[in-house]
Amino acid sequence: MANKYVQFDYFQIFCAIKNENGDIIENRYDITGILEKASTLTAKDTTQNYRGEKARIQTVKYHDSDKVWEIQFLRLRENCPPGIADEDGEYEIIALDDDKYVGEFASALYDKEECILVFHRNRNSLTPSGIEEYLNKVIDNKNILIKLKPIISRRDVKEMLKGKIYRTISFGLSTDDLNEINEESHLGGLLKSFLKYKGANLKVEIYLGNVKRDRTLAPGLIDEAIDELHDLKATSKLEVKFKNNPDTITEKVDLLNDRVKDTEKFEVDKQNPLTHEKVYPILKRCYLKRKNNNDIF
């Protein structure tokens, strides 16, 4: 058997709604209604056009014992179908009838408590943006735009940055979204003062320059700034350059790209292909372990 590594990505579902003043408001969005409706339909009736092909919900079940939804998305491929080759050197493209497709699955779990979708990454099936597209087609509401936002892990970053020598912090902000900033914080008061200049975007870099190798930016204030900036939806960039000790080279980390994910190993071969029935229980186990250990956010 061969080993296949499968990645599970963690997202929160949001929707952007235009209010009566024309402002765009983003809030978490519960897709329970969509899943409840899909559970009453046949798989065929959930089919939507998808980037020149089709996609549908093949499986959707609510598990009351765990209070989560089990979902199997299916991409129905009809373009560029694969072929069959044998050991004698023969090769033939699979011929598909008009009502036949190559089905590529992606397993998912949905928990309405935090509007969390855990998604099995399969490059041949629906992508996260494809799930967004599918859900938006299902609700068919021009005033609502569903978005999947990756959940970012700060615990790993905090541990990684503990005791480091901070050399630079760089961040970018959309000032239109800075109304949520905490003016009582050290950083919040500073950022609010910049709003007087009426700029649409703000880019800040604080660095030491050519100073002694053991010199660091104020660690306590940098840690506080990272916490606050990380929670702002206005933040478009957040990077730190640091050294492990005075004699090591400077490293850079993008704090907005530290996404929560799990990776699991499966043994597969021709007689034991990867299936939703194998993937979903492992996906659920990973999610419930994180949830019970308070290790998602």
Secondary structure, DSSP 4 states (H G I P E B T S, - for coil): -EEEEEEEEEEEEEEEEE-TTS-EEEEE---HHHHHHHHTS-TGGG-EEETTEEEEEEEEEEETTTTEEEEEEEEEE-SS--EEE-TTS-EEEPPPPTT--EEEEEEEEEETTTTEEEEE--TTS--HHHHHHHHHHHH--TTEEEEEEEPBP-HHHHHHHTT-EEEEEEEEEEGGGGGGS-TTSHHHHHHHHHGGG--SEEEEEEE--S--TT----HHHHHHHHHHHHH-TTEEEEEEEEESSTTSPPEEEETTS-B-EEEEEEEE-SSS---HHHHHHHHHHHHHHHHHTT---
